């Protein structure tokens, strides 16, 4: 009787492990071409072959529309080609999938500001949306990065009070770096 229960438990455990494995491993047929296109796109990016990279990432995207790495690859390839509208579309694609990654918001804001020459209100709106979205992130570093980058943008457009406010929030989120934030805040106060 004891050995029957042990066999039953072993069968159940193996069935659970098998089910987890089956549902967690993607089908090889679909994943291999996608990985090949993603890998070749990265290689082309490293070599500065932006057009070839874009083609590879677009081919990967046809097979898998749910991987942010494809969109980030497209973003970088389009930046290399100076196709800033396409870069914006790509980074927005990544944000549609995962919107709590601070660096995606920072990339979008910097693109709007430095490459698309968007009005200040648009750049501010991107940073504020990024701040809101990263509040749900488990990693507080995502939030800090958006606040500190927003602070740098505000300082660049001479909104020193706003820059100080953003550094104050970053300081609250990461008091271990208070001395660094305090130094930057003091410098900004001198500019104000």
LINPE-V383547 format. One line per field, one symbol per residue. ss: DSSP state (A for helix, B for strand, O for the rest). phi: phi as a letter, one per 20 degrees, with the letter a starting at -180 (. if undefined). Layout:
# LINPE-V383547
ss=???
phi=???
This chain:
# LINPE-V383547
ss=OAAAAAAAAAAAAAAAAAAAAAAAOOOAAAAAAAAAAAAAAAAAAAAOOAAAAAAAAAAAAAAOOOOAAAAAAAAAAAAAOOOAAAAAAAAAAAAAAOOOOAAAAAAAAAAAAAAOOOOAAAAAAAAAAAAAAAOOOOOAAAAAAAAAAAAAAAAAOOOAAAAAAAAAAAAAAOAAAAAAAAAAAAAAAAAO
phi=.fffffffffffffffffffffeeefffgeeffgfffffffffffgemeffffgffffffffebeddfffffffgfffffelefffffgfffffffecedegffffgffffgfedelffgfffgfffffffffffeffefggfggfffffgfffffemefffffgffffgfffcffdgffffffffffffef
